[in-house]
């Protein structure tokens, strides 16, 4: 009787140790995911800056084209 209780307790302790190890592994993966999220947020921020610069460049090209069209119309039309 006592031996079966001891075996059950040992089995429970083994299960708890295994569960604790699994929880630690999950915690490590969660920390890696958090680092990856921070990295991806930085990448998105850089992409947003690039998009803003490209839009500014596009606006300059459009305005330059309009100025060239006006100059052409004034001098050559």
N, C-alpha and C positions, 0 to 999 in steps of 0.2 A: 504494500500500500504506500509506504513512505517513498519507496523507490520510484513508483509511478508518478507521484507528486513531484519528486525531484526531477525526473525526466521531463515532465511537462513544463516545469519552471525553466529548465535548461533550454528547452525548445522555444519557450516564450522569449527568453533572453536573447537567443540566437536570432529570432525573428525581429526583435527590437533593434539589435545591432545592425542587421541587414537593412531595416527600414531607415535607421539613422544614417547609414552610409548612402543610401539612395537619396535621402533628403539633402545631404551635403553635396552630392553630385548635381542635384537639381539647383541648389543655391549657386554653385559655380557656373552652371549654364546660364542662370538668370543674370549673373553679374556680367558674363560675356555678352549677353544680349543687350544689357544696358549700355555697355561700352560701344557696341555696334550701332545702337540707336543714336547715341551722341555723335558718332562718326557720320552717320547718314544725315543727321540734322545739319552738320557742318557742310556736307556735300550739297544738300538742297540749298543752303544759304549761298554758297558760291555759285550755284547754277542760277539762282534768282538774280544775283549781281550781274552775271554774264548776260542774262536775258535783258536786263535793264540797259546795259551798255549797248547791246545790239539794237534795241529799240531807239536809243539815242542816235546811233549811227544811221539807222534807217531814216530817222527824221531829218538828219543833216543831208542825206543823199536826196531825199524828196525836196527839201527846201532849195538845195543847190540846183536841182533839175528845174524847179520853177523859176529860179533866178536866171538860169541859162535860157529858158524859153522866153522870158520877158525881154532879156537882152537881145536875143535873136529877133524877136518880133519888132522891137524898137529900132534896131539898126538895119535889119535886112528885109523887113517886110514893107 
